[in-house]
């Protein structure tokens, strides 16, 4: 079982800039011990579980070209020149 001390709780509170009152310390010790015990148990159980590796798997899809009519999109542009959208310049020369 994981043990946490009153001093460790006070140190964590101090490092986190949390004001903790004397009557809150013991319940906090118990809660932190419960959380750490649960995490330890999960770690033990998860140790036996095989995690599939995606390292050698190709996760990219094949590019497929689909012929579409661009005019519906172009017609919605606020400003355009020929087949290009006109946008404000963001880089000055």
C-alpha positions in Angstrom: 0.0 0.0 0.0 1.2 3.5 -0.8 1.9 5.7 2.2 1.8 9.4 2.2 2.7 11.6 5.2 1.3 14.7 6.6 4.6 16.5 5.7 4.2 15.4 2.1 0.7 16.8 1.9 1.9 20.1 3.4 4.8 20.2 0.9 2.4 19.5 -2.0 0.1 22.3 -0.8 3.0 24.7 -0.4 4.3 23.9 -3.9 0.8 24.3 -5.4 0.2 27.6 -3.5 -2.8 26.0 -1.8 -3.8 27.2 1.7 -4.7 24.1 3.7 -6.1 24.2 7.2 -5.0 21.9 10.0 -8.3 20.1 10.1 -8.1 19.4 6.3 -4.7 17.6 6.4 -5.7 14.1 7.7 -8.7 13.7 5.3 -6.3 14.9 2.5 -3.8 12.2 3.5 -6.5 9.6 3.3 -7.8 10.8 0.0 -4.3 10.9 -1.6 -3.5 7.4 -0.2 -6.7 6.1 -1.8 -5.9 7.7 -5.2 -2.3 6.5 -5.1 -3.4 3.0 -4.1 -5.9 2.9 -7.0 -3.2 4.1 -9.4 -0.9 1.4 -8.2 -3.6 -1.2 -8.7 -4.4 0.0 -12.2 -0.7 -0.1 -13.0 -0.5 -3.8 -11.8 -3.5 -4.8 -13.8 -2.4 -2.8 -16.9 1.0 -4.5 -16.8 -0.6 -7.8 -18.0 -2.5 -6.1 -20.9 -0.8 -6.2 -24.3 -1.0 -2.8 -26.0 -0.9 -3.0 -29.8 1.9 -1.1 -31.4 1.1 1.3 -34.2 4.8 1.8 -35.1 4.8 -0.4 -38.2 1.3 0.5 -39.3 0.7 2.9 -42.1 -1.9 5.3 -40.8 -2.0 7.5 -43.8 -4.8 7.1 -46.3 -4.2 6.9 -50.0 -4.8 10.2 -51.8 -7.7 10.0 -54.2 -8.4 12.8 -56.7 -12.1 13.5 -57.1 -13.1 15.8 -60.0 -15.4 18.5 -58.7 -16.7 21.8 -60.0 -14.9 24.6 -58.2 -17.3 27.4 -59.3 -19.8 27.1 -56.4 -16.9 27.7 -53.9 -15.3 30.5 -56.0 -18.7 32.3 -56.4 -18.8 32.6 -52.6 -15.5 34.4 -52.4 -15.8 38.1 -51.3 -13.1 39.0 -53.8 -11.4 37.2 -56.6 -9.2 37.6 -59.6 -9.8 34.9 -62.2 -9.4 31.6 -60.5 -7.7 33.0 -57.4 -9.1 34.4 -54.1 -7.9 37.9 -53.1 -6.9 38.1 -49.5 -5.3 40.9 -47.4 -1.5 41.0 -47.4 0.0 39.8 -44.1 3.6 40.1 -45.0 5.0 43.5 -46.1 7.9 43.9 -48.4 
